[in-house]
Amino acid sequence: MSVENRPRRSCLAVPGSSQKFIDKARTLPADQIFLDLEDACAPLVKPEARKTIVAALNEGGWEGKTRVVRVNDWTTEWTYRDVTEVVEGAGANLDAIMLPKVQTPEQVHALDFLLTQIEKTMGLEVGRIGVEAQIENARGLNNVVAIAESSPRLETIVFGPADFMASINMKSLVVGEQPPGYTEGDAYHYILMQILMAARANDLQAIDGPYLQIRDVDGFRRVANRAAALGYDGKWVLHPGQIDAANETFSPSQEDYDHAENILDAYEWFTSEAGGAKGSAMLGDEMIDEASRKMALVIAGKGRAAGMTRGERWTPPES
């Protein structure tokens, strides 16, 4: 499945060690569920959590959701067993592996090679399981272009704000909010744009990280709107109460979706023989051309992926 067919407006983090939370996640309208073996699992429970995750993936009930497992990063002793146990046990029911704290393209290469070996051994389709690379420190950001180019398995580049803030000594304990004393602009703009440019240059999705004040939905919307305005595809959610806000924020409005579809219909007609084979034309008070078509494709694509239906529909003028 191509990344275009995997909407990730809301990416719900679920502790891999909690059967209760896993069962609840099946019922929630998140686009993506990632079962976490990293920060959400204490070291002593990681081995058992792998078994819980394998069983959960194989039991099903994830229809309409992208199924991801976040493993531990390569500097730990757990990564190899995380990948082998999960993919050997449930690779046919897994869409992607999320690799945290990626600092170099070689770390993605290593995961790619390991996945290929497992797929060949287990008789799985080679290359079907995707990879999500999480950028969580300065070295990873400096290498983000090379990381984004590192593997055809890559589907997303994910910003991990908490570890990133710690890695650069940012003066804040509130993840996602502006640090005290930073009164002008956005302290995260450079980071978000670097990730977005690397992702888009390689046809990847860009995902914003979590907002930890889980009961402050207004704050979540405000921070999510920042990423959505730049062009991000989605954001992590840590609580069911954040899911609807994420899905709404990273979907076009009904007005914008209808307008985008109408631009596509109108441009197709005006450039045809029946419409006069024009390179540009007027749609109401707006001039549309090939650039308009490209922008409309983005908005229409997001709306279609979100399952939106058209309201207002453009029709050709009567001759």
C-alpha positions as CSV (number, residue, x, y, z in Angstrom):
1,M,0.0,0.0,0.0
2,S,1.4,3.4,-1.0
3,V,1.8,6.1,1.6
4,E,-0.9,8.1,-0.2
5,N,-3.4,5.4,0.7
6,R,-2.4,5.5,4.4
7,P,-3.9,8.6,6.0
8,R,-2.1,9.5,9.2
9,R,-4.0,12.6,10.5
10,S,-4.2,11.0,14.0
11,C,-1.4,8.6,15.1
12,L,-2.5,7.1,18.4
13,A,0.3,6.0,20.8
14,V,-0.7,2.8,22.7
15,P,1.5,1.1,25.3
16,G,2.4,-2.4,24.0
17,S,2.2,-3.7,27.5
18,S,-1.4,-2.7,28.2
19,Q,-4.0,-5.1,26.9
20,K,-6.7,-2.7,28.2
21,F,-5.4,0.2,26.1
22,I,-4.9,-2.0,23.1
23,D,-8.5,-3.3,23.2
24,K,-9.7,0.3,23.6
25,A,-7.6,1.5,20.6
26,R,-9.4,-0.9,18.3
27,T,-12.7,1.1,18.8
28,L,-11.2,4.6,18.3
29,P,-11.3,6.6,15.0
30,A,-7.6,7.2,14.8
31,D,-6.0,6.8,11.3
32,Q,-3.0,5.1,12.7
33,I,-2.3,3.0,15.8
34,F,1.3,2.5,16.9
35,L,1.8,-0.1,19.6
36,D,4.8,1.1,21.6
37,L,7.7,-0.9,22.8
38,E,9.9,2.1,23.6
39,D,9.1,4.9,26.1
40,A,5.7,3.5,27.0
41,C,7.1,0.2,28.2
42,A,9.3,-0.2,31.3
43,P,12.5,-2.3,30.6
44,L,11.2,-5.3,32.7
45,V,8.0,-5.6,30.6
46,K,9.4,-5.2,27.1
47,P,9.8,-9.0,26.4
48,E,6.2,-9.7,27.5
49,A,4.9,-6.7,25.6
50,R,6.3,-8.1,22.3
51,K,4.1,-11.2,22.8
52,T,1.1,-9.0,23.6
53,I,1.6,-6.9,20.5
54,V,2.0,-10.0,18.2
55,A,-1.2,-11.4,19.6
56,A,-3.1,-8.1,19.2
57,L,-2.0,-7.7,15.6
58,N,-2.9,-11.3,14.7
59,E,-6.3,-11.1,16.4
60,G,-7.3,-8.3,14.0
61,G,-10.0,-5.7,14.5
62,W,-7.8,-2.9,13.0
63,E,-9.8,-2.3,9.9
64,G,-9.3,1.1,8.4
65,K,-6.2,1.8,10.6
66,T,-2.5,1.8,9.7
67,R,-0.8,-0.7,12.1
68,V,2.6,0.3,13.3
69,V,4.9,-0.9,16.1
70,R,7.5,1.5,17.6
71,V,10.6,-0.5,18.5
72,N,13.5,0.7,20.7
73,D,16.4,2.6,19.1
74,W,19.6,1.0,18.0
75,T,21.6,2.2,20.9
76,T,19.7,-0.2,23.2
77,E,19.9,-3.9,23.7
78,W,16.2,-4.5,22.7
79,T,16.0,-3.4,19.1
80,Y,17.0,-6.7,17.4
81,R,14.5,-8.8,19.4
82,D,11.8,-6.2,19.1
83,V,12.0,-6.4,15.3
84,T,12.5,-10.1,14.9
85,E,9.8,-11.2,17.4
86,V,7.2,-8.8,16.1
87,V,7.8,-9.3,12.4
88,E,8.3,-13.0,12.6
89,G,5.2,-13.3,14.7
90,A,2.9,-10.9,13.0
91,G,4.6,-9.5,9.9
92,A,1.6,-10.3,7.7
93,N,-0.6,-8.0,9.9
94,L,1.8,-5.1,10.2
95,D,2.1,-2.1,8.1
96,A,5.2,-0.4,9.4
97,I,8.0,-0.3,12.0
98,M,8.7,3.1,13.7
99,L,12.4,3.6,14.5
100,P,13.0,6.2,17.2
101,K,16.0,8.5,17.7
102,V,17.2,8.1,14.2
103,Q,20.5,10.0,13.8
104,T,22.1,8.6,10.6
105,P,20.9,7.0,7.4
106,E,22.9,3.9,8.3
107,Q,20.4,3.2,11.2
108,V,17.6,3.0,8.7
109,H,19.7,0.8,6.4
110,A,20.2,-1.6,9.3
111,L,16.5,-1.9,9.9
112,D,15.8,-2.3,6.2
113,F,18.4,-5.1,6.0
114,L,17.0,-6.9,9.0
115,L,13.4,-6.6,7.8
116,T,14.4,-8.0,4.4
117,Q,16.1,-11.0,6.0
118,I,13.0,-11.7,8.1
119,E,10.6,-11.3,5.2
120,K,12.7,-13.8,3.1
121,T,12.9,-16.2,5.9
122,M,9.2,-16.1,6.8
123,G,7.9,-16.0,3.2
124,L,6.6,-12.5,3.5
125,E,6.5,-10.0,0.6
126,V,9.9,-8.4,0.6
127,G,9.7,-4.6,1.1
128,R,6.0,-4.4,2.0
129,I,6.6,-3.4,5.6
130,G,7.3,0.3,5.8
131,V,9.5,2.3,8.1
132,E,8.8,5.5,10.0
133,A,11.9,7.5,11.1
134,Q,11.6,9.6,14.2
135,I,13.9,12.6,14.5
136,E,14.6,13.4,18.1
137,N,17.9,15.2,18.4
138,A,20.2,17.7,16.7
139,R,22.3,15.1,14.9
140,G,19.2,13.5,13.4
141,L,17.9,16.9,12.2
142,N,21.3,17.7,10.6
143,N,21.1,14.4,8.8
144,V,17.4,14.5,8.0
145,V,17.9,14.8,4.2
146,A,20.2,11.8,4.0
147,I,17.8,9.9,6.4
148,A,14.8,10.7,4.1
149,E,16.7,9.3,1.1
150,S,18.0,6.2,2.9
151,S,15.4,3.5,2.0
152,P,12.5,2.8,-0.3
153,R,10.7,1.5,2.8
154,L,10.5,4.9,4.4
155,E,6.9,6.3,4.6
156,T,7.1,9.1,7.2
157,I,9.5,11.4,9.0
158,V,8.2,12.0,12.5
159,F,9.2,14.9,14.8
160,G,9.9,13.8,18.4
161,P,9.7,17.1,20.4
162,A,10.3,15.9,23.9
163,D,13.7,14.2,23.4
164,F,14.6,16.9,20.9
165,M,14.0,19.7,23.4
166,A,16.2,17.9,25.9
167,S,18.9,17.3,23.4
168,I,19.3,21.0,22.6
169,N,18.8,22.2,26.2
170,M,15.6,24.0,25.4
171,K,14.4,26.0,28.4
172,S,11.0,24.4,28.7
173,L,9.3,21.5,30.4
174,V,6.0,21.8,28.4
175,V,6.3,19.7,25.2
176,G,5.0,21.6,22.2
177,E,4.7,25.0,23.8
178,Q,7.0,27.9,23.2
179,P,9.8,28.1,25.8
180,P,9.7,30.8,28.4
181,G,11.3,34.0,27.1
182,Y,10.7,33.2,23.4
183,T,8.3,36.0,22.7
184,E,8.5,36.4,19.0
185,G,8.0,33.8,16.2
186,D,8.0,30.0,16.7
187,A,10.9,28.2,18.4
188,Y,10.0,25.0,16.4
189,H,9.6,26.5,13.0
190,Y,13.1,25.7,11.8
191,I,12.8,22.1,13.0
192,L,9.4,21.5,11.5
193,M,10.4,23.0,8.1
194,Q,13.6,21.0,7.9
195,I,11.7,17.8,8.4
196,L,9.0,18.8,6.0
197,M,11.4,19.7,3.2
198,A,13.3,16.5,3.6
199,A,10.0,14.5,3.6
200,R,8.5,16.3,0.6
201,A,11.7,16.1,-1.5
202,N,11.3,12.3,-1.2
203,D,7.6,11.9,-1.4
204,L,7.2,11.0,2.3
205,Q,4.7,12.1,4.9
206,A,5.6,14.5,7.7
207,I,4.1,13.9,11.1
208,D,4.2,16.2,14.1
209,G,4.9,14.8,17.6
210,P,2.7,14.8,20.7
211,Y,1.2,17.5,22.8
212,L,1.5,16.2,26.4
213,Q,-1.2,18.4,28.0
214,I,-3.7,15.7,27.1
215,R,-6.8,17.4,28.7
216,D,-6.1,20.8,27.0
217,V,-7.8,20.1,23.7
218,D,-7.8,23.8,22.7
219,G,-4.0,23.8,23.2
220,F,-3.7,20.7,21.1
221,R,-5.7,22.3,18.3
222,R,-3.5,25.4,18.4
223,V,-0.3,23.5,18.2
224,A,-1.7,21.1,15.6
225,N,-2.9,24.0,13.4
226,R,0.7,25.2,13.3
227,A,1.9,22.0,11.8
228,A,-1.2,21.6,9.5
229,A,-0.7,25.2,8.2
230,L,2.9,24.3,7.1
231,G,1.6,21.2,5.3
232,Y,2.1,18.4,7.8
233,D,0.0,15.3,7.2
234,G,-0.8,14.5,10.9
235,K,0.1,14.5,14.5
236,W,0.5,12.1,17.4
237,V,-2.3,11.7,19.8
238,L,-1.8,10.4,23.3
239,H,-5.4,10.4,24.5
240,P,-8.8,9.6,22.8
241,G,-9.9,13.2,23.4
242,Q,-7.3,14.4,21.0
243,I,-8.3,12.2,18.0
244,D,-11.3,14.1,16.7
245,A,-9.3,17.4,16.9
246,A,-6.4,15.9,14.9
247,N,-8.7,14.4,12.3
248,E,-10.5,17.7,11.8
249,T,-7.3,19.8,11.8
250,F,-5.5,17.7,9.2
251,S,-8.5,17.4,6.9
252,P,-9.6,20.2,4.6
253,S,-12.8,22.1,5.4
254,Q,-15.8,21.2,3.4
255,E,-15.7,24.5,1.6
256,D,-12.0,24.0,0.6
257,Y,-12.6,20.4,-0.4
258,D,-15.5,21.2,-2.6
259,H,-13.5,24.1,-4.1
260,A,-10.5,21.9,-4.9
261,E,-12.7,19.3,-6.6
262,N,-14.4,22.0,-8.6
263,I,-11.1,23.4,-9.7
264,L,-10.0,19.9,-10.9
265,D,-13.3,19.4,-12.8
266,A,-13.3,22.9,-14.3
267,Y,-9.6,22.8,-15.4
268,E,-10.1,19.4,-17.0
269,W,-13.1,20.7,-19.0
270,F,-11.5,24.1,-20.0
271,T,-8.3,22.4,-21.2
272,S,-10.3,19.9,-23.3
273,E,-11.5,20.5,-26.9
274,A,-15.1,21.0,-25.7
275,G,-13.9,23.7,-23.3
276,G,-11.8,25.5,-25.8
277,A,-8.4,23.9,-25.0
278,K,-7.5,26.8,-22.8
279,G,-4.3,27.0,-20.6
280,S,-6.1,29.1,-18.1
281,A,-9.7,30.1,-17.4
282,M,-12.0,31.8,-15.0
283,L,-13.8,29.9,-12.3
284,G,-16.1,32.5,-10.9
285,D,-13.9,35.4,-10.0
286,E,-10.7,33.2,-9.8
287,M,-8.3,32.5,-12.6
288,I,-7.2,28.8,-12.6
289,D,-4.3,27.2,-14.5
290,E,-1.9,24.3,-14.1
291,A,-0.5,25.6,-10.8
292,S,-4.1,25.8,-9.5
293,R,-4.6,22.2,-10.5
294,K,-1.6,21.0,-8.6
295,M,-2.6,22.9,-5.4
296,A,-6.2,21.5,-5.8
297,L,-4.8,18.0,-6.1
298,V,-3.3,18.3,-2.7
299,I,-6.5,19.4,-1.0
300,A,-8.7,17.0,-2.9
301,G,-6.3,14.2,-2.1
302,K,-6.5,14.9,1.6
303,G,-10.3,15.1,1.5
304,R,-10.6,11.8,-0.4
305,A,-8.2,10.1,2.1
306,A,-10.4,11.4,4.9
307,G,-13.5,9.9,3.3
308,M,-15.1,13.3,2.6
309,T,-18.0,13.6,0.2
310,R,-18.6,16.5,-2.2
311,G,-21.3,19.1,-1.6
312,E,-21.3,21.9,-4.2
313,R,-20.4,20.6,-7.7
314,W,-19.2,22.6,-10.7
315,T,-20.9,22.0,-14.0
316,P,-19.7,23.3,-17.5
317,P,-21.3,26.4,-18.8
318,E,-24.1,25.8,-21.4
319,S,-22.9,26.5,-24.9
